Amino acid sequence: DNVTGYFAYRFGHMVFAFVESEWGVEGLRDFIFETRNTLTGAVDKAVKRAFDLDVEEFDARFRAWLRKKYQPVALERGDPREFGPAFRIEEGVRSAEASPAVSPSGELIAAFTTYKDDVDVALFSVPKRKLYKNLTRGYTTRYEYLVAQLFTVGPDRGRDLAFSPDGDTVAVFARSGRGRVLLLLDALKGGVVKEYPIPQDQAMEPAFSPDGKTVAFHAFANGQADIFLLDLGSGTVQNLTNDPAYDAAPVFSPDGKFLVYSSQSGEHAKLFQLELANPQNRVQLTFGAGDDEGASFSRDGKALYFASDRDQGVFDIYRLDLETRKLTRLTKVIGAALNPVAVVTKEGERVVYQAYTKGRWQLYLTDPGQGEEVGREEEAAPVKQREVFVPAITVPVTQDKISPVKGHKLFADNVQVAVQFSEDQTLISQAFLSFADHYGDRRLNVLLESVSGYSNFQAAYVNLEKRWQWGVTVFDDRSYFVAADTFTGREVRLKRLYRETGAAVFAQYPLSLYLRAEAAAGYIYRDIDYPVLFGGQLFFIPITDHIPFVQAGLTGDTTGWNDYGPHWGRRWSLLLAQAFDAKNGGTLSRELRLDARQYLPLSRRNELAFRLFAAVADGNRPSIFYFGGVDTLRGFDYRSVLGNQAAYFNAEWRFPLIDHLVLPWLHLRDFRGRFFLDVGAARVDVPGYTQPFRFMKDGQLQDGLSSYGFGFSVELFGLPVHWDFAKRWDFKKTLDKGFNTSFWIGFRY
């Protein structure tokens, strides 16, 4: 299994606690070191080298350790459904929900949900406990991601959504650019109605004031975690707590006079209350062992609901009567219960909360009247001064020992392979190796390729330390294209050699998260069979060129990915290149290239994919572009379409067929299908020769080319494997009796 799936998500941090308890800190260090130096990221080799165990033995010992540690706790606790029913998207849909926030009427709950294989904000009906509306449906580049604890960011305290007092909007923070912004979502129609930039770092956990004029939130400033207040009218931000404690998860009292929040300066986080008219006037509301967080008020404002791990270190939901100080526990779950909010039902007040069970977070409804009284909380006490919060892990920094990094040892970071076997018996193989230092600032990428016995090599060193990124590359590209033998007049296809050897320096600068500018300059030695007109006929003669060149371009990428490949968004690259004629002066070749891809989702795993490649070159000896065959113009010979004016278009419908096919000797996953249409054309227009060209006449292709067909893809041994079956046609009739087939391994456009 992969490290991220096997450890980080299946067992969380406890696998590392197990390693430390069995083999000590040194054993833990050895394991992390061996995992970092495992080329593929698989854990079996790292486990074997660190502990001399195979994965099955390690797993068995780990499970035994877990049973001994948690069995006493598990016997006393129950499933969240024992305390009330769960919310559902719909029958048969498995999803996760978190951060419930209640509407003013108490009939709707806003929460994060993953039912679309993304993190969205949705509304749920309290009476039906069903999905009502998705407020962030679809895909956007307006922000990078929504700030949702446990889904997109790490756990902190409290909820990350808030309903406005009028019920018209839902507040949520999002990552945008280098910081975070507060978004107000339209609770009726969905979408963003207003956006507020936040100058503080790591802003999260919004809470509306009862008058709807301000939003309190948790953020960092000057090395402190405080509660801030945003004025929605002016956009100004005020630091409310401004103390050395760790303050988080604010909530307003119903009368708008007080703010309750979770604060930690010692070993545990407790609930505190400050007076908004005088923020220095604060009292502590909860005491004792454990962390208290995620508070909210009852509908009448006389009680607080909150989550606490004061019993056995497991978070449960509690109710604190603010007058009598009576404490009632509403749940006793095995996993965790967080973020309670009071709602209105026909049966009276109920509490909605999120609980973790069977590997995911879900929303549940419980009756506070069925809770168990567990004592009384101490009387609230005024607070004059707070101690400095010290995190569980601190790293001291000695200024006089800070020095630049002297060495940048590179480690294997990524390996990819591709193998293609086309219908004309052309075999293409590729191996991509990527090496990086510990910081990821320096990278060495190596591409090795073989095309029917021709070997190609490209290596690039990239420095990513600064916003201005630069690198150097060297390459030796030996290959061929397929041209017609016009000398004899026969329909014979011949392989023509071209070779390019050179070096370049390049730089790139990100203009935004989705757009970057690129530039390069270098030298190429080119040996090519170039088309020349002689005696009224076209010949290909060997020519050598020494080419200094410069180029500049723009690249945009908003693509969203599923585990099998791109699913939504677009990618495009626009490049302008100028090659100088070292022998005769002037421009040897000036070219403009566009490569654009668009992905339109039809459902969660079903999409349309489009690609357009277009290139044109002119000059004393303009560059020739070649395509055809695998993943360009299917059904045609590899690189059999050529010209200095060239373009092709691909359209595909991609859809799932079989998720898992488990055989006694083999496990196949992500078996997917596609229907495709390819259209392309190329023209030679060079000094001394202009190819007659007509793309189409009367709805029938003339010099244009096209094919259609279907294909299958499957993941085999961790690699995507593809089969395509294509027929050529001219928009009126099919030109092939049977299908032209191709098989290849690699990643699709």
C-alpha positions in Angstrom: 0.0 0.0 0.0 1.0 3.6 -0.5 2.3 5.5 2.5 -0.3 8.2 2.3 -3.2 5.8 2.1 -1.9 3.1 4.4 -0.6 5.2 7.2 -1.8 8.8 7.1 -5.5 8.0 6.4 -6.0 4.4 7.6 -4.5 4.6 11.0 -3.5 8.3 11.5 -0.8 9.1 13.9 -1.2 5.9 16.0 1.0 3.9 13.7 3.9 6.1 14.6 3.1 5.8 18.3 3.1 2.0 17.8 6.6 2.2 16.1 8.0 4.3 18.9 6.6 2.0 21.7 8.0 -1.1 20.0 11.3 0.2 18.6 11.9 3.5 20.3 12.7 6.9 18.8 15.6 5.5 16.9 13.3 3.0 15.2 10.9 5.7 14.3 13.7 7.7 12.7 15.0 4.7 10.8 11.5 4.0 9.4 10.9 7.6 8.3 14.4 7.7 6.7 13.8 4.4 4.8 10.3 5.5 3.7 11.8 8.8 2.3 14.4 6.9 0.4 11.9 4.4 -1.1 11.7 5.2 -4.8 8.0 4.2 -5.4 6.6 5.3 -2.0 5.5 1.7 -1.1 6.0 0.8 2.5 6.9 -2.9 2.2 10.6 -2.3 1.5 10.8 0.4 4.2 9.2 -1.8 6.8 11.5 -4.7 5.8 14.7 -2.6 6.0 13.7 -0.8 9.2 12.2 -3.6 11.3 13.0 -6.8 9.3 9.3 -7.6 9.0 7.0 -8.0 6.0 3.9 -5.8 5.8 1.6 -8.6 7.0 3.7 -9.3 10.1 3.9 -5.6 10.9 0.1 -5.2 10.4 -0.7 -8.1 12.7 1.5 -6.7 15.5 0.0 -3.3 15.0 -3.6 -4.5 15.3 -2.7 -6.5 18.4 -1.2 -3.3 19.9 -4.4 -1.3 19.0 -6.7 -3.9 20.6 -4.8 -3.8 23.9 -4.8 0.0 23.9 -8.4 0.7 23.0 -10.4 -2.4 24.1 -11.3 -1.1 27.6 -12.5 2.2 26.0 -14.5 0.5 23.2 -16.5 -1.6 25.7 -17.9 1.4 27.4 -18.7 3.4 24.3 -21.2 3.2 21.4 -21.9 4.1 17.8 -23.2 7.6 17.3 -26.5 6.1 16.0 -27.2 4.9 19.5 -27.7 8.5 20.5 -29.8 9.6 17.5 -30.3 9.2 13.7 -27.8 10.3 11.1 -28.2 12.7 8.2 -28.0 11.3 4.7 -27.2 12.7 1.2 -29.3 9.9 -0.4 -29.4 6.2 -0.1 -26.3 4.4 -1.4 -24.1 7.6 -1.5 -21.1 7.4 0.8 -19.9 10.9 1.9 -18.4 12.8 4.8 -19.9 15.9 6.4 -18.5 18.3 9.0 -18.8 21.8 10.6 -22.6 22.1 11.0 -24.0 25.6 11.3 -27.7 26.2 12.0 -29.9 28.7 10.2 -31.9 31.3 12.2 -35.1 29.3 11.8 -33.3 26.2 13.1 -34.7 24.2 10.1 -31.6 24.1 8.0 -28.0 23.1 8.6 -25.1 24.3 6.6 -22.2 21.8 6.5 -19.2 20.7 4.4 -19.8 17.6 2.3 -17.8 15.4 0.0 -20.6 13.7 -1.9 -19.4 15.1 -5.2 -15.8 13.9 -4.6 -14.9 17.5 -3.7 -15.4 19.7 -0.6 -18.6 21.7 -1.0 -20.9 23.7 1.3 -24.4 22.3 1.3 -27.6 22.9 3.1 -29.4 20.0 4.9 -33.1 19.8 6.0 -33.3 19.2 9.7 -36.8 17.6 9.6 -35.9 15.2 6.8 -32.2 14.9 7.6 -31.5 15.1 3.8 -29.5 17.2 1.4 -31.4 20.3 0.4 -29.0 22.4 -1.8 -25.4 22.5 -2.8 -24.2 26.1 -2.4 -20.8 25.7 -4.2 -21.8 23.3 -6.9 -19.4 23.0 -9.9 -15.8 24.2 -10.2 -14.2 27.6 -9.9 -10.9 29.4 -10.0 -12.1 32.2 -7.9 -10.5 30.5 -4.9 -8.1 27.5 -4.5 -10.0 25.6 -1.8 -12.5 26.2 1.0 -11.0 26.2 4.5 -12.6 23.1 6.0 -11.0 21.4 9.0 -10.3 17.7 8.5 -11.0 18.0 4.8 -8.7 20.6 3.3 -6.7 21.8 6.3 -5.6 20.2 9.5 -7.7 20.1 12.7 -8.0 23.2 14.9 -11.1 23.9 17.0 -14.7 24.7 16.3 -16.6 24.9 13.0 -15.7 26.7 9.8 -19.2 27.8 8.7 -21.6 30.4 10.0 -25.2 31.4 9.0 -26.0 35.1 8.9 -28.8 36.2 11.2 -31.2 36.9 8.3 -30.5 33.5 6.8 -29.5 34.9 3.5 -25.8 34.1 3.5 -23.3 31.5 4.8 -19.8 32.6 5.7 -16.8 30.5 4.9 -13.1 31.2 4.5 -11.2 30.2 1.3 -7.6 30.1 0.2 -7.0 32.7 -2.5 -3.6 33.7 -3.8 -1.1 34.0 -0.9 -3.7 34.3 1.8 -7.3 33.7 2.8 -10.6 35.5 2.1 -14.0 35.5 3.7 -16.7 34.4 1.3 -20.4 35.1 1.8 -22.4 32.4 -0.1 -26.0 33.0 -1.2 -28.1 30.6 0.8 -30.9 30.7 -1.7 -29.2 30.5 -5.1 -25.7 29.4 -4.2 -22.5 31.1 -5.3 -20.4 33.9 -3.9 -22.2 37.2 -3.3 -19.3 39.0 -1.5 -15.6 38.5 -0.7 -13.5 40.1 2.0 -9.7 40.0 2.0 -8.2 39.1 5.4 -4.8 40.5 6.3 -4.2 38.1 9.1 -2.7 34.6 8.6 -4.6 31.3 8.7 -8.1 32.9 9.2 -10.8 30.3 9.9 -13.8 29.6 12.2 -16.2 32.5 11.3 -19.1 33.5 13.6 -21.8 36.1 12.7 -22.9 38.7 15.3 -26.6 38.7 16.0 -27.0 42.0 14.2 -25.2 40.7 11.1 -22.8 43.6 11.0 -19.6 41.8 12.1 -17.9 38.4 11.8 -15.6 37.1 14.5 -12.9 34.6 13.5 -9.7 33.0 14.6 -6.4 33.9 13.0 -2.7 34.5 13.6 -1.0 37.9 13.9 2.5 38.7 15.3 3.0 35.1 16.3 -0.3 34.9 18.3 -3.5 33.1 17.7 -6.3 35.5 18.6 -10.0 36.2 18.0 -10.6 39.1 15.5 -13.6 41.0 14.5 -14.4 42.0 10.9 -16.7 44.9 10.2 -18.6 43.9 7.1 -19.5 47.5 6.3 -16.0 49.0 6.4 -13.9 45.9 6.0 -11.7 46.8 9.0 -10.4 44.2 11.4 -10.0 44.5 15.2 -8.1 42.2 17.5 -10.5 41.3 20.3 -8.4 39.0 22.5 -4.8 40.1 21.8 -3.3 37.9 24.5 -0.5 35.2 24.6 -3.0 32.3 24.8 -4.2 30.3 21.9 -7.7 31.6 21.2 -10.1 29.9 18.7 -13.7 28.9 17.8 -15.7 32.1 18.7 -19.5 32.3 19.1 -21.7 35.2 19.9 -24.3 35.2 22.7 -27.9 35.6 21.4 -28.1 39.1 22.9 -24.8 40.1 21.2 -23.2 41.3 24.4 -20.7 38.5 24.8 -18.3 36.3 22.9 -17.6 32.7 24.0 -14.4 31.1 22.7 -12.0 28.3 23.4 -8.6 29.3 24.8 -5.5 27.5 25.8 -2.4 28.7 27.6 -1.6 25.7 29.8 -2.2 22.0 29.2 -5.8 22.2 28.2 -8.2 24.4 26.2 -11.2 25.8 28.1 -14.2 28.0 27.3 -13.9 31.7 28.1 -16.3 34.6 27.7 -15.4 38.2 27.0 -17.6 41.3 27.1 -17.7 43.0 23.6 -18.2 46.4 25.2 -15.0 45.9 27.2 -12.9 43.0 25.7 -10.6 43.0 28.7 -13.5 41.9 30.9 -13.2 38.1 30.7 -14.3 35.1 32.7 -13.5 31.4 32.5 -16.5 29.2 32.0 -15.2 25.6 32.1 -12.5 23.9 34.2 -10.8 20.6 34.9 -9.1 18.1 32.7 -9.5 17.8 28.9 -10.0 20.3 26.0 -13.3 22.1 25.6 -14.2 23.6 22.2 -16.8 24.2 19.5 -19.3 25.9 21.8 -22.8 27.1 20.7 -25.8 28.5 22.6 -29.1 26.8 23.2 -32.0 28.4 21.4 -33.0 30.3 24.6 -29.4 31.3 25.4 -29.5 29.8 28.8 -27.1 26.9 28.1 -23.9 26.1 26.2 -23.4 23.0 24.1 -19.7 22.1 23.5 -17.4 19.2 22.8 -14.9 18.0 25.4 -12.4 15.1 25.7 -12.4 15.2 29.6 -13.5 11.6 29.8 -11.0 9.0 28.5 -9.5 11.5 26.0 -12.5 11.0 23.6 -14.5 14.0 22.5 -18.2 13.9 23.4 -21.0 16.5 23.4 -21.9 18.2 26.7 -24.5 20.7 27.8 -23.7 23.4 30.4 -26.5 25.2 32.2 -25.1 28.7 32.6 -27.3 29.4 35.7 -27.1 26.2 37.7 -23.7 25.1 36.3 -25.2 21.6 35.8 -23.2 19.5 33.3 -24.9 16.9 31.1 -23.2 14.5 28.7 -25.2 13.9 25.5 -23.0 11.3 23.8 -20.4 8.6 24.7 -19.1 7.6 21.3 -16.1 5.4 20.2 -14.7 7.9 17.7 -15.3 11.5 18.4 -18.2 14.0 18.5 -17.7 17.7 17.8 -19.4 21.0 17.0 -22.9 20.8 18.5 -25.6 23.3 17.4 -29.2 23.6 18.7 -32.0 23.2 16.2 -35.8 23.4 16.4 -38.0 20.3 15.7 -41.7 19.5 16.3 -40.5 17.5 19.4 -38.6 20.5 20.8 -34.9 21.5 20.9 -32.5 19.0 19.4 -28.7 19.1 18.9 -27.0 18.4 15.5 -23.3 17.4 15.8 -20.6 15.7 13.7 -19.2 12.3 14.8 -16.5 10.1 13.4 -17.3 6.5 12.8 -16.3 3.8 10.3 -13.7 6.0 8.7 -15.7 9.2 8.1 -17.4 12.2 9.6 -21.2 12.4 9.5 -23.9 14.6 11.0 -26.2 13.2 13.7 -29.3 14.4 15.6 -29.7 13.8 19.3 -32.1 14.7 22.1 -30.5 16.7 24.9 -33.3 15.6 27.2 -31.9 12.0 27.1 -28.4 13.1 28.3 -26.7 11.9 31.5 -25.9 14.4 34.2 -22.2 14.1 35.1 -21.9 16.8 37.8 -21.6 20.5 38.0 -19.0 22.8 36.5 -17.1 25.2 38.8 -18.4 28.7 39.1 -17.3 31.1 36.4 -14.2 33.0 37.5 -12.8 36.4 36.3 -9.5 36.3 34.3 -7.0 39.0 34.6 -3.9 37.6 32.9 -3.1 34.7 30.7 0.0 32.6 30.4 1.9 32.3 27.1 0.7 29.3 25.1 3.5 26.8 24.4 2.7 24.3 21.6 3.3 20.6 22.2 6.2 20.7 19.8 8.6 23.7 19.7 11.7 24.2 17.6 14.2 26.7 19.1 15.9 28.9 16.6 19.3 30.3 17.4 19.9 33.4 15.3 23.7 33.2 15.2 23.5 29.6 13.9 21.4 30.4 10.9 23.3 29.8 7.7 22.6 29.2 4.1 22.1 25.7 2.9 25.5 24.5 1.6 24.7 21.3 -0.1 21.7 20.1 -2.1 21.9 16.3 -2.3 19.3 15.0 -4.7 17.0 12.0 -3.9 14.8 10.0 -6.3 11.4 11.7 -6.2 9.3 10.3 -9.1 9.5 7.6 -11.7 7.1 7.2 -14.7 7.2 5.0 -17.7 5.3 4.9 -21.0 5.2 2.3 -23.7 3.3 2.7 -27.0 2.8 0.2 -29.8 0.8 1.7 -32.8 -1.0 0.1 -35.7 2.0 0.6 -38.0 4.2 -1.6 -35.6 6.0 1.5 -34.2 7.3 0.9 -30.7 7.8 4.0 -28.6 9.1 3.7 -25.0 9.8 6.4 -22.4 11.2 6.6 -18.9 11.0 9.7 -16.8 13.1 10.1 -13.7 12.9 13.0 -11.3 15.3 13.8 -8.5 14.8 16.5 -5.8 16.5 17.9 -2.7 14.9 17.7 0.7 13.3 21.2 0.2 12.1 20.5 -3.3 13.9 23.7 -4.4 16.3 21.9 -6.8 15.2 19.3 -9.3 16.8 17.2 -11.9 14.5 15.7 -14.5 15.7 13.1 -17.0 13.7 11.8 -20.0 14.9 8.7 -21.9 13.0 7.8 -25.0 13.3 5.2 -27.8 11.4 5.4 -31.1 11.8 2.3 -33.3 15.5 2.1 -32.4 16.2 5.8 -32.3 17.3 6.9 -28.8 16.5 10.3 -27.3 17.8 12.0 -24.2 16.8 15.1 -22.3 18.0 16.4 -18.9 16.9 19.5 -17.1 18.1 21.1 -13.9 15.6 23.5 -12.3 16.0 25.9 -9.4 12.6 26.6 -7.8 13.8 28.4 -4.7 12.6 31.9 -5.7 9.5 33.2 -7.5 11.7 33.7 -10.5 12.5 30.1 -11.4 15.3 29.1 -13.8 17.1 26.1 -15.2 19.3 24.6 -17.9 18.6 21.8 -20.2 20.5 19.6 -22.6 19.0 17.3 -25.2 19.7 14.9 -28.0 16.6 14.0 -30.0 17.0 11.4 -32.8 13.9 10.4 -34.5 12.1 10.3 -37.9 9.0 11.4 -39.7 7.1 9.5 -42.5 6.9 11.2 -45.9 5.6 10.2 -49.3 8.0 9.1 -52.1 7.0 11.7 -54.8 10.0 10.9 -57.0 8.6 7.6 -58.3 5.0 8.7 -58.0 4.1 5.5 -56.0 2.2 5.6 -52.8 5.2 4.5 -50.7 5.8 5.9 -47.2 9.4 6.4 -46.2 11.1 7.2 -42.9 13.0 10.5 -43.0 15.6 11.3 -40.4 15.8 14.3 -38.1 18.1 14.9 -35.2 18.3 17.9 -32.9 21.1 18.3 -30.3 21.4 21.3 -28.1 21.3 23.2 -24.9 19.2 26.0 -23.4 18.7 28.2 -20.4 15.2 28.9 -19.4 13.2 30.9 -16.8 9.6 31.0 -15.7 7.6 33.3 -13.5 4.2 32.5 -12.0 1.8 35.5 -12.6 -0.8 33.7 -10.5 -1.7 30.3 -9.3 -3.1 29.4 -12.7 -0.8 31.4 -15.1 2.9 31.6 -15.7 5.2 33.3 -18.2 8.1 31.4 -19.7 11.2 32.3 -21.7 14.3 30.4 -23.0 17.4 30.9 -25.1 19.8 28.3 -26.5 21.5 26.6 -29.4 20.5 23.6 -31.5 22.5 21.6 -34.0 19.9 20.1 -36.5 20.4 17.4 -39.1 17.2 16.9 -41.1 15.8 15.5 -44.3 14.2 18.7 -45.5 11.6 19.0 -48.3 13.1 20.8 -51.4 11.5 21.3 -54.9 13.7 20.3 -57.8 12.8 19.8 -61.4 9.1 20.1 -60.6 9.2 17.4 -58.0 9.5 17.4 -54.2 12.6 15.7 -52.7 13.9 15.4 -49.2 17.6 16.2 -48.9 19.8 16.1 -45.8 20.6 19.5 -44.4 22.5 20.6 -41.3 21.8 23.8 -39.4 23.4 25.6 -36.5 20.6 27.4 -34.8 20.7 30.0 -32.0 17.1 30.6 -30.8 15.0 32.5 -28.3 11.4 31.8 -27.3 8.7 33.1 -24.9 5.3 31.9 -24.0 2.4 31.8 -21.6 1.0 28.7 -19.9 -2.3 28.4 -18.0 -3.6 25.5 -16.0 -6.9 25.3 -14.0 -7.2 21.5 -14.4 -8.9 19.5 -11.6 -8.0 15.8 -11.3 -9.7 12.6 -10.3 -7.6 9.6 -9.4 -7.7 8.4 -13.0 -6.8 11.7 -14.7 -8.0 15.2 -15.5 -11.7 15.8 -14.9 -12.5 19.5 -15.2 -10.9 22.8 -16.1 -8.4 23.6 -18.9 -4.8 23.7 -19.8 -3.2 25.7 -22.5 0.3 26.8 -23.7 1.1 29.5 -26.3 4.6 29.7 -27.5 6.4 32.1 -29.9 9.9 31.0 -31.0 12.6 32.7 -33.2 15.5 30.8 -34.7 18.3 32.7 -36.4 20.0 31.7 -39.6 23.7 31.5 -38.7 24.7 30.9 -42.3 22.7 33.3 -44.4 21.5 35.7 -41.8 17.9 36.7 -41.0 15.3 34.3 -39.6 15.7 30.6 -40.1 12.4 29.8 -38.6 9.7 31.8 -36.7 7.0 29.7 -35.2 3.8 30.1 -33.2 2.4 27.0 -31.3 -0.8 26.5 -29.4 -1.7 23.4 -27.3 -5.0 23.7 -25.5 -7.1 21.1 -23.6 -10.6 21.5 -22.1 -12.4 19.1 -19.7 -16.1 19.3 -19.1 -17.5 17.1 -16.3 -20.8 15.4 -17.0 -20.9 13.6 -13.6 -18.4 12.6 -10.9 -16.4 10.3 -13.1 -17.7 11.1 -16.6 -16.4 13.9 -18.7 -15.8 15.3 -22.2 -12.2 16.0 -23.1 -11.1 18.2 -26.0 -7.6 19.0 -27.4 -6.5 21.5 -30.0 -2.9 21.7 -31.3 -2.1 24.3 -34.0 1.3 25.5 -35.2 2.6 27.6 -38.0 6.2 28.5 -39.0 7.9 30.6 -41.7 11.4 31.9 -42.5 14.3 30.8 -44.6 13.9 27.2 -43.6 10.8 26.9 -41.3 10.4 24.2 -38.7 8.4 21.1 -39.7 5.8 19.8 -37.4 4.9 16.1 -37.3 2.0 14.1 -35.8 -0.1 11.1 -36.4 -0.7 7.8 -34.5 -1.0 7.4 -30.8 -3.1 10.0 -29.0 -2.9 12.5 -31.8 -4.5 11.3 -35.1 -5.4 7.7 -34.3 -5.7 5.2 -37.2 -2.8 6.9 -39.1 0.9 6.0 -39.1 3.1 7.4 -36.5 4.3 11.0 -37.5 3.0 10.5 -41.0 1.3 13.9 -41.2 3.8 16.8 -41.6 4.1 20.4 -42.6 5.1 23.8 -41.3 1.4 24.6 -41.0 -0.3 21.9 -39.0 -3.2 21.4 -36.7 -5.3 18.6 -35.1 -8.3 18.3 -32.9 -9.4 15.5 -30.5 -12.7 15.1 -28.9 -13.5 12.3 -26.4 -16.3 11.1 -24.2 -14.7 9.3 -21.2 -16.7 7.2 -18.8 -16.3 4.4 -16.2 -17.0 0.8 -16.9 -15.7 -1.4 -14.0 -14.3 0.0 -10.8 -12.6 -3.2 -9.6 -12.2 -6.6 -11.4 -10.7 -9.0 -8.9 -9.4 -12.3 -10.4 -7.7 -15.1 -8.5 -4.3 -14.0 -10.0 -4.9 -10.3 -10.8 -6.6 -7.2 -9.5 -7.6 -4.6 -12.2 -9.1 -1.2 -11.2 -10.5 1.9 -13.0 -11.5 0.1 -16.1 -12.8 3.0 -18.3 -14.0 3.4 -21.8 -14.1 6.2 -24.4 -15.4 7.2 -27.8 -13.3 9.6 -29.8 -13.2 11.7 -32.9 -9.9 13.0 -34.4 -9.5 15.6 -37.1 -6.2 17.1 -38.5 -4.3 18.4 -41.4 -0.9 19.7 -42.4 0.6 21.7 -45.3 4.1 22.3 -46.5 4.6 26.0 -47.5 8.4 26.7 -47.6 10.5 28.9 -49.8 10.5 27.4 -53.3 7.5 25.1 -52.7 3.9 25.5 -51.8 1.8 22.4 -51.4 -1.6 22.7 -53.0 -4.1 22.3 -50.2 -7.9 22.1 -49.8 -9.2 20.9 -46.5 -12.8 20.0 -47.5 -15.1 20.1 -50.5 -18.9 19.6 -50.4 -18.7 18.3 -46.8 -16.1 15.7 -47.7 -12.5 15.9 -46.6 -9.9 16.4 -49.3 -6.5 17.1 -47.7 -8.0 17.0 -44.2 -7.8 13.8 -42.3 -10.1 12.3 -39.6 -10.7 9.1 -37.7 -13.2 7.9 -35.1 -13.4 4.9 -32.8 -13.4 3.7 -29.2 -10.9 2.6 -26.6 -10.4 1.2 -23.1 -8.1 2.1 -20.3 -7.2 0.2 -17.1 -4.8 0.5 -14.3 -2.4 -2.4 -14.3 0.4 -2.7 -11.8 0.0 1.0 -11.0 0.3 2.1 -14.6 -2.4 3.3 -17.0 -2.8 0.9 -20.0 -4.7 1.9 -23.1 -6.2 0.2 -26.2 -7.6 2.2 -29.1 -9.5 1.0 -32.1 -9.8 3.6 -34.9 -11.3 3.8 -38.4 -10.4 6.5 -40.9 -13.1 8.4 -42.7 -13.7 11.5 -44.8 -16.9 12.8 -43.1 -19.0 10.8 -45.6 -17.7 7.3 -45.8 -15.4 5.0 -43.8 -12.0 4.4 -45.5 -11.1 1.2 -43.6 -12.8 -2.2 -43.5 -11.4 -3.1 -40.1 -10.2 -1.2 -37.1 -6.6 0.1 -36.7 -5.5 -0.8 -33.2 -2.9 0.6 -30.9 -1.7 -0.3 -27.5 0.2 2.0 -25.1 1.1 2.6 -21.5 1.2 6.2 -20.2 -0.9 9.2 -19.2 -3.5 10.7 -21.6 -3.9 14.3 -22.6 
